[in-house]
Amino acid sequence: MGAPRLILLVGPNGAGKTSLYETFIARRFPELPFVNADRLATEHWPGEEEQHAYEAAQLAAAHREALLHAYRSFVAETVFSHPSKVELIERAITLGYEVWLLVIHVDPEVAVARVAYRVAEGGHAVPEEKIRKRHVRLLDLIAKVLPQVNRAILFDNNTSGHGHIAIATVSRGRVQWGGFGQPDWTQHLLRKAGLL
């Protein structure tokens, strides 16, 4: 039996993390538990998800901790805007986990528009100010862990109708471009991580 795997879907609100999970990860790894604060909020506080976002995040953190302590593979989703997520990855690595980071990026304006659309369709809201603040911290925090993870795939999801475009793969510190260009955000992230 090999090392357990942590697959972490990372990106701003409205980036398409859950969509990537449903179309790619769930089909490939259907047996893995999926830790998602938004789903926990809907499950525990239907219709009041925004008011209970903090409690849902706490539940998700407890679920991740329980899975880590049980040394079980799992998938989790996060906006990755807090240093505790860096600590989560570092702890998983220390415990012997194989860590995959799936980074989904959209520009702040796209994120705000997608969340507004989601709300209009009956989904959960996130205040615009919170979306923008999280977005600023996101790439800096990812850069701290990118050289440490076993594998990372950088997706761009800015263009509606084209789905998640795999821009680059980082495997044990080596970058391989996907042939779809090199958006500024990827170059900024990889430089900050010391990989370019």
C-alpha positions as CSV (number, residue, x, y, z in Angstrom):
1,M,0.0,0.0,0.0
2,G,1.4,3.4,-1.0
3,A,1.3,6.7,0.7
4,P,-2.1,8.3,1.1
5,R,-2.9,11.2,-1.2
6,L,-4.2,14.7,-0.5
7,I,-5.7,16.3,-3.6
8,L,-6.4,20.0,-2.9
9,L,-8.5,22.1,-5.3
10,V,-7.4,25.7,-4.8
11,G,-8.7,28.9,-6.3
12,P,-10.8,32.0,-5.7
13,N,-14.5,32.0,-5.2
14,G,-16.2,31.4,-8.5
15,A,-13.1,29.8,-10.1
16,G,-14.8,26.5,-10.8
17,K,-13.3,24.3,-8.1
18,T,-16.4,22.2,-7.5
19,S,-16.9,21.9,-11.3
20,L,-13.4,20.6,-11.7
21,Y,-14.0,18.1,-8.9
22,E,-17.3,16.9,-10.4
23,T,-16.0,16.6,-14.0
24,F,-12.5,15.3,-13.3
25,I,-11.6,14.2,-9.8
26,A,-14.9,12.5,-8.7
27,R,-14.8,10.3,-11.9
28,R,-11.1,9.4,-11.5
29,F,-11.2,8.9,-7.7
30,P,-14.8,8.2,-6.7
31,E,-13.8,6.4,-3.5
32,L,-12.1,9.5,-2.0
33,P,-14.0,11.6,0.5
34,F,-14.6,15.2,-0.7
35,V,-14.3,17.9,2.0
36,N,-16.1,21.0,0.9
37,A,-17.2,23.8,3.3
38,D,-19.9,25.0,0.9
39,R,-21.5,21.6,0.7
40,L,-21.3,21.3,4.5
41,A,-23.0,24.7,4.9
42,T,-25.8,23.6,2.5
43,E,-26.2,20.3,4.3
44,H,-26.3,21.7,7.9
45,W,-27.8,25.2,7.3
46,P,-29.9,25.1,4.0
47,G,-30.9,28.6,3.0
48,E,-28.5,30.2,5.5
49,E,-25.2,29.1,4.1
50,E,-23.7,32.6,4.0
51,Q,-24.6,33.3,7.7
52,H,-22.9,30.0,8.7
53,A,-19.8,30.1,6.4
54,Y,-17.5,30.3,9.4
55,E,-19.1,27.2,11.1
56,A,-18.9,25.3,7.8
57,A,-15.2,26.2,7.5
58,Q,-14.7,24.9,11.0
59,L,-16.5,21.6,10.2
60,A,-14.4,21.2,7.0
61,A,-11.2,21.8,9.0
62,A,-12.2,19.2,11.6
63,H,-13.1,16.7,8.8
64,R,-9.6,17.3,7.1
65,E,-7.9,16.8,10.5
66,A,-9.7,13.6,11.1
67,L,-8.8,12.2,7.7
68,L,-5.1,13.2,8.2
69,H,-5.0,11.5,11.6
70,A,-6.6,8.4,10.1
71,Y,-3.9,8.5,7.3
72,R,-6.6,8.4,4.6
73,S,-6.5,9.8,1.1
74,F,-9.0,12.6,0.5
75,V,-9.9,15.5,-1.7
76,A,-10.6,19.0,-0.3
77,E,-11.5,22.4,-1.8
78,T,-10.3,25.8,-0.5
79,V,-9.9,29.4,-1.5
80,F,-6.4,29.1,0.0
81,S,-6.4,32.6,1.4
82,H,-5.2,31.9,4.9
83,P,-1.8,30.6,6.1
84,S,-3.5,27.7,7.8
85,K,-3.8,26.1,4.3
86,V,0.0,26.3,3.9
87,E,0.2,24.6,7.3
88,L,-2.3,21.9,6.1
89,I,0.0,21.0,3.2
90,E,3.1,21.1,5.2
91,R,1.6,18.8,7.8
92,A,0.3,16.4,5.2
93,I,3.8,16.2,3.7
94,T,5.4,15.6,7.1
95,L,2.9,12.8,7.7
96,G,4.0,11.2,4.5
97,Y,1.2,12.2,2.2
98,E,1.6,12.5,-1.5
99,V,0.2,16.0,-2.2
100,W,-1.5,17.1,-5.4
101,L,-2.4,20.8,-5.8
102,L,-4.9,21.7,-8.5
103,V,-4.8,25.5,-8.9
104,I,-7.8,27.0,-10.7
105,H,-7.3,30.7,-11.6
106,V,-9.8,33.4,-12.7
107,D,-9.3,37.1,-12.7
108,P,-11.0,39.0,-9.8
109,E,-13.7,40.5,-12.1
110,V,-14.6,37.0,-13.5
111,A,-14.8,35.6,-9.9
112,V,-17.1,38.4,-8.8
113,A,-19.3,37.9,-11.9
114,R,-19.5,34.2,-11.5
115,V,-20.5,34.4,-7.8
116,A,-23.2,36.9,-8.8
117,Y,-24.5,34.5,-11.4
118,R,-24.4,31.6,-8.9
119,V,-26.5,33.6,-6.5
120,A,-29.0,34.5,-9.2
121,E,-29.3,30.7,-9.9
122,G,-30.0,30.0,-6.2
123,G,-26.4,29.3,-5.1
124,H,-24.6,30.7,-2.1
125,A,-23.3,34.3,-1.9
126,V,-19.8,35.6,-1.0
127,P,-19.4,39.4,-0.5
128,E,-17.5,41.0,-3.3
129,E,-15.0,42.6,-0.9
130,K,-14.2,39.2,0.6
131,I,-13.7,37.7,-2.9
132,R,-11.2,40.5,-3.8
133,K,-9.3,40.3,-0.5
134,R,-8.9,36.5,-0.8
135,H,-7.8,36.8,-4.4
136,V,-4.9,39.1,-3.4
137,R,-3.5,36.6,-0.9
138,L,-4.1,33.5,-3.0
139,L,-1.0,33.4,-5.3
140,D,1.4,34.4,-2.6
141,L,0.3,31.5,-0.4
142,I,0.3,29.0,-3.2
143,A,3.9,30.1,-4.1
144,K,5.0,29.0,-0.7
145,V,4.0,25.4,-1.1
146,L,4.3,24.9,-4.9
147,P,7.9,23.7,-4.8
148,Q,7.0,21.2,-2.0
149,V,4.1,19.3,-3.4
150,N,4.5,16.2,-5.5
151,R,2.4,17.5,-8.3
152,A,0.5,20.7,-9.2
153,I,-1.6,21.5,-12.2
154,L,-2.2,25.1,-13.0
155,F,-5.6,25.7,-14.7
156,D,-6.9,28.9,-16.3
157,N,-10.7,29.1,-16.2
158,N,-11.2,32.7,-17.3
159,T,-13.0,32.0,-20.6
160,S,-16.6,30.8,-20.4
161,G,-17.4,27.8,-22.5
162,H,-13.8,26.5,-22.7
163,G,-13.6,24.8,-19.4
164,H,-10.6,24.4,-17.3
165,I,-7.5,24.8,-19.4
166,A,-4.3,23.1,-18.1
167,I,-1.6,25.7,-18.5
168,A,1.3,24.0,-16.8
169,T,2.2,21.0,-14.6
170,V,4.7,21.2,-11.8
171,S,6.1,17.9,-10.8
172,R,8.7,17.9,-8.0
173,G,9.8,21.4,-8.9
174,R,10.0,20.9,-12.6
175,V,7.6,22.9,-14.9
176,Q,6.1,21.5,-18.0
177,W,3.9,23.9,-20.1
178,G,0.7,22.6,-21.6
179,G,0.9,24.4,-25.0
180,F,-1.9,26.9,-24.3
181,G,0.3,30.0,-23.7
182,Q,1.7,31.3,-20.5
183,P,-0.7,33.8,-18.8
184,D,0.8,36.5,-16.7
185,W,-0.6,35.0,-13.5
186,T,1.3,31.7,-14.1
187,Q,4.6,33.4,-14.7
188,H,4.1,35.6,-11.6
189,L,3.3,32.5,-9.5
190,L,6.1,30.3,-10.8
191,R,8.6,33.2,-10.4
192,K,7.5,33.8,-6.8
193,A,7.8,30.1,-6.1
194,G,11.4,30.1,-7.5
195,L,10.5,27.8,-10.3
196,L,11.2,30.1,-13.3
